[in-house]
Amino acid sequence: MLRRVLITLFLAAIGGAASFGADGPIRYRFTFPEPQHRWMQVEATFDELGTAPLELRMSRSSPGRYAPHDFAKNVYDVHAFNGEGREISTTRPDPYGWVVADHGGVVTVKYKIFGDYIDGTYLAVDATHAHINMPAVIMWARGLDDRPITVAFDPPKGMHWQVATQLHAGATPYEFTAPNLQYLMDSPAEFGPIAIRRFVAGERTFRLALHHTGTDAELDGFVRDVEKIVREEGTIYGEYPPYEPGHYTFLADYLPYAADDAMEHRNSTVMTSSGSLRNNRIGLLDTVAHELFHGWNVERIRPRSLEPFDFDRVNMSSELWLAEGFTQYYGALVLSRTGLVDAQGTTATLAGFVASVMLSPARTVRSAEDMSRMAAFTDGSDALDRTNWAATYISYYDFGGAIALALDLTLRDRSAGQVTLDDYMRAMWRVHGKPGGTRPGYVDRPYTRADAEARLAEVSGDPRFARDFFARHVEGREAADYAKLLARAGLVLRRRNPGRAWWGDIALDGRSGVVRVGSRPIMGTPVYAAGLDLDDQISGIDGRRILSPQDVGPALERHRPGDTIAVAFVDRAGVAKTSRVTLGEDPHLDLIPIESAGGKLTPEQRRFRESWLN
Ligand SMILES: [Zn+2]
């Protein structure tokens, strides 16, 4: 049905009916004169513009990426032409845009764009393919968001490349359409010698388009595993989303020169890895499970804060603990339920979530919502200046994964297994995802935190429980009682090294011939309390000289938790100091099945565990 809406709009627009007179389609053409030099030529035509100056923009954000990017930096050789083909001048209002005035109603802009980074955000062009994230290459026009768009790809001379994308098919295999700017920007494309596989699940067609270095047999085995994941996730929600182009497409670049990344979109995902089908199979499948789950959770069960995408500035969301964290949790759960990862691997992943929340003092200064808002700084953008994130930031993937774990186990515990997090996700889908969008590429009923809490109240039948859970673990800074919750499934959360003295997790840097504190001590740890910090030179412990990083371990091992040691050090201003460090107990945690910890798994624990993980 959405597809029919698209075609109707599009025909009306090119038909030039009077009422659609201001809706001329925007046409983009991508050509690759020298792919080996990593750039592409873009030509874009905007017509029926009226008399106002045309404001052309390069995005500062990309759908699914939560930090700002400056895609304009790789644009060069920009020329604008009017309808008669005469070049007209442009002005630069800011670093991200070009303004074209006195155009007479039609503008064609031509520019080159460099790109050499294979991931979910940027452009990569070389002699083997063009890997295109639209916001990295598209110069869009302000105010024309709702116009339909055509995109044409010209293969380089002599290359038999084909296009894989969630864009709608056009008149030829190299032409595609998008109903509007939001949909175009959300539609990456892989243009190259791709291997394509298809399968059907739940009346939906899934396509895998791979650019990789493996064998056909490896690919076929991988596709079988992907199909297991697709079926399992369909079971969780009870149905698949209505993928608008008629299929969902996995776009994968598994190449030695690719970055490790993945990005979800409405009807496709980009997955890139330097690993191969042979040597990184489970890692790649973990990404498949995560990204496909986003087809429901984030693409359609969408936080209001992300809807619609703002291409001038990055959207800030307080709900990434749910959008990303719950997706991360389900990735682990789905790999466990499909048998692709064994119990040991699954418990290691879950232990990682728990440890991130229980061991980091960041939780005392930022809630899960605060961590979500940090994404504008932490999601794929490097800072030149130093940060103290090791102590003040927990990834919303891990934090949210831990919250999902706590909520799933709590729901199961309080309902004797009758209500689970699957019910919660289905409720979110029913109310916020399934209604879809009246405009293609948009979501009509995005959720707020209040909505997420209301769905929990409905599913649990207990509004007070829902309020309490959100107040403590989402808005508040309280960790759930993970040891108690996990014990219901016969899993023991315990210290990895009981009785071992510990002064904090600090790196020691011996490269300059002395021993320096090589990572920032984390607040709340013994070294931090004693006043040591990054770059301090440790010269002695208990009167013994410290000459290399290897001297530190044995000096600590002579002690027990609670002992106090004297640490001689020189701070970075050159002042010699001595501090007393009161050692703690190594806080690192392991999560192990009770039967491996010398205990006995009760029938009830077994049932609980199996209905959860199997
Ligand atoms: Zn994600």
Residues whose N, C-alpha, C, O or C-beta is under 5 A from the ligand:
A	BS01	ZN	E324
